[in-house]
Amino acid sequence: MREVTVTEVADVLDEAVRAKGEDFVYSSPGTICQYLHGTQPGCLVGHVLIRLGAIPGMLSLQEGQPADRVDYDSLGLSIPQNAIEALQEAQTSQDEGDTWGQARKAFSTALGRFNAPLV
């Protein structure tokens, strides 16, 4: 089991947003947002979890679950509850059609963190 800190989750989320761009809007290939598209990360939370070391085969079994209902133990990750709640806020923002930059802001706000510009 990999112990993950809030800072690691925030840093990895920032990396994912930086890679796609703050103006990126996720579009699901189906009716619901997906953590994985085949073997590749799909939604923002999927990108974060894969970058943190989640087991892809186990993550695929979590499709349809909101971020705050995922079985993180089965993914091999131990993530602090406040980071999970912040991931849920990012997921909700994304699922409502917001950009990944806006989802990042929702994540930061949930943690009471300053939403510094990406560099």
BELNOR-V174039 format. One record per pair of residues at least 12 apart in sequence whose C-alpha atoms are under 10 Angstrom apart, sorted by the first residue. I is the first residue (numbers start at 1). J is the second residue. If there is no record, write none. Layout:
BEGIN
i:j
I:J
I:J
END
This chain:
BEGIN
i:j
1:53
1:54
1:72
1:73
1:74
1:75
1:76
1:77
1:78
2:52
2:53
2:54
2:73
2:75
2:76
2:77
2:78
2:79
3:52
3:76
3:77
3:78
3:79
3:80
4:52
4:53
4:77
4:78
4:79
4:80
4:83
5:78
5:79
5:80
5:83
6:79
6:80
6:81
6:82
6:83
6:84
6:86
6:111
7:83
8:48
8:52
8:79
8:83
9:48
9:49
9:51
9:52
9:79
9:80
9:83
9:84
9:86
9:87
10:48
10:83
10:86
10:87
10:104
10:107
10:108
10:111
10:113
11:48
12:47
12:48
12:49
12:50
12:51
12:52
13:44
13:45
13:47
13:48
13:49
13:51
13:52
13:87
13:90
13:100
13:103
13:104
13:107
14:48
14:100
14:101
14:104
14:117
14:118
14:119
15:47
15:48
15:51
15:118
15:119
16:43
16:44
16:45
16:46
16:47
16:48
16:51
16:100
16:104
17:44
17:47
17:48
17:99
17:100
17:101
17:102
17:103
17:104
17:118
18:100
18:101
18:118
18:119
20:44
20:100
20:101
21:99
21:100
21:101
21:118
22:99
22:100
22:101
22:102
22:103
22:104
22:117
22:118
23:98
23:99
23:100
23:101
23:102
24:94
24:98
24:99
24:100
24:101
24:102
25:43
25:44
25:94
25:95
25:97
25:98
25:99
25:100
25:101
25:102
25:103
26:42
26:43
26:44
26:94
26:95
26:96
26:97
26:98
26:99
26:100
27:42
27:43
27:94
27:95
27:97
28:42
28:43
28:95
29:42
32:63
32:64
32:95
33:46
33:63
33:64
33:65
33:66
33:91
33:94
33:95
34:46
34:59
34:60
34:62
34:63
34:64
34:65
35:47
35:48
35:49
35:50
35:56
35:59
35:60
35:61
35:62
35:63
35:64
35:65
35:66
35:67
36:50
36:56
36:57
36:59
36:60
36:62
36:63
37:60
38:56
38:57
38:60
39:56
39:57
39:59
39:60
40:56
41:56
41:59
43:91
43:94
43:95
43:100
44:87
44:90
44:91
44:94
44:95
44:100
44:103
44:104
45:66
45:67
45:84
45:87
45:88
45:90
45:91
45:94
46:59
46:60
46:63
46:67
46:91
48:87
49:72
49:75
49:77
50:75
52:75
52:76
52:77
52:79
53:75
53:76
53:77
54:72
54:73
54:74
54:75
54:76
54:77
55:72
55:74
55:75
55:76
55:77
56:75
57:74
57:75
58:71
58:72
58:73
58:74
58:75
58:76
59:71
59:72
59:74
59:75
59:76
60:75
61:74
61:75
62:74
62:75
66:87
66:88
66:91
66:92
67:84
67:85
67:86
67:87
67:88
67:89
67:90
67:91
67:92
68:81
68:82
68:83
68:84
68:85
68:86
68:87
68:88
68:89
68:91
69:84
69:85
69:88
70:84
72:84
82:110
82:111
83:107
83:108
83:110
83:111
84:107
85:107
85:110
85:111
86:103
86:104
86:105
86:106
86:107
86:108
86:109
86:110
86:111
86:112
87:103
87:104
87:106
87:107
87:108
87:110
87:111
88:103
88:106
88:107
88:110
89:103
89:104
89:105
89:106
89:107
89:108
89:109
89:110
89:111
90:102
90:103
90:104
90:105
90:106
90:107
90:108
90:109
90:110
91:103
91:104
91:106
91:107
92:106
92:107
93:105
93:106
93:107
94:106
101:115
101:117
101:118
END
